[in-house]
Amino acid sequence: MIDCIDCGGRCSLQVTWADDDPREPGDIVTYRCEDCHDVWYIELPDEDVARGDL
């Protein structure tokens, strides 16, 4: 989860990856805020994918 930039609410990841199609650097993921319902599109940087943070 991440914090919403607009309202400070919690944003949940809205995508999943199939076992045969793992996430890769440069993939675009979406998060949606539980409070204000804004959607955030974030490009996965190299270090998050390598660490398995998502």
WOPE-V874789 format. One line per field, one symbol per residue. burial: 1 if it has 24 or more other C-alpha atoms within 12 Angstrom, else 0. A space follows every 10 residues. Layout:
# WOPE-V874789
burial=???
This chain:
# WOPE-V874789
burial=0000000000 1110000000 0010000010 1110000011 0000000000 0001
